[in-house]
Amino acid sequence: MDQYPRWLPFAMVAIFAVNWAYLVATRPPWDGNSYLPGILQPIQVIILMLIAAMSARLVLLSGTKNSLALIGLGVVLDLVIGGTLLQLEVPLYLDTIGSVLVAVILGPSAGGLTATISQGILSIMYPPATIFYMINVVVGWAAGLFAKMGGFTTAFSVGLSGLVTGVLAGMSAAPLMALGLGDAPIVNQTNPEELLMKFYGIFFGALTSPGAISDVLDKILVFGVVSLIARWIAQRFHIHKPVFEYRSQIS
C-alpha cells in the first residue's frame, strides 16, 4: 500500500532541516507552555507551503479517494484527541493516534505525511508545536515500518513496537531541546569542550526526563489502541491489503 513517491521522505527531511536550522539560528524564547507570537511566523509559512505542495502532488500522482479520506481522518484524530488532552494538561498526548492508524494501514510514508499535515495545522493554533513537529513524523514513519515487519500481530509485538518508537521519539526531541531552544545553557559557550559536554548533558537529560518516560508510555498506549481498531477502520475504508497484514501476505 505504501506506493507514495520516492521524493516524499526527502521532502519531509527538508521541512525538518529548515525548521531545525531556523530554531538554531534564532533561538526563540521557550518556557514549555507560552505562545511565541510573531517569532515563528516565517517558518510556519515555509512549512505550510511545503505541506501544501506535497499534498497536492500526492493527490495528482498516487492518491486514491479511500486512502486520501483515511489520511484526512488521521489528521482529524491527531488534532482533536491531541488538542483535547493538551487543554486538559494530562501527562499523555495521544496526538499521533491518527498518524499511527494511517501508517499501519497505508504504510510509513502515509503515516509520516499525516503527521506532517496535522502538526503543520497545529502550529498555527499552537506555535510551540512547530519546534517538535518532527517527533510525530518519526512516530508515524516508525509505526508503518513496524507494521511491515509484523509489529502489530501480537500483544507483545505491539507493546515492543510502541516502546521502541517511544525511545525514538525521545531521541528525536533531545537534539531540539539541546540546540533549538533559546534558554538552553550552551548559548554563550565558546570553549568547544565545554559546549560539547553541556550538549551531552542536555541530550541525555532529555532522554531520561519524566517527559521522555511519559512519551514512551504514550506511544505504547497509542499502538495498543490502534492495534484494536486498525482492521475495522481498514474494512470501513475498503482498504483490502492493509500494511499490518503484510507478513501474512508474503508468508
Secondary structure, DSSP 8 states (H G I E B T S, - for coil): -----THHHHHHHHHHHHHHHHHHHH-----SSS--TTTTHHHHHHHHHHHHHHHHHHHHHT--HHHHHHHHHHHHHHHHHHHHHHHHT-S---TTHHHHHHHHHH-HHHHHHHHHHHHHHHHHHSGGGGTTHHHHHHHHHHHHHHHHTTTTSSHHHHHHHHHHHHHHHHHHHHHHHHHS-TT-TTTT---HHHHHHHHHHHHHHHHTSHHHHHHHHHHHHHHHHHHHHHHHHHHHTT-SS-GGGHHHHH-
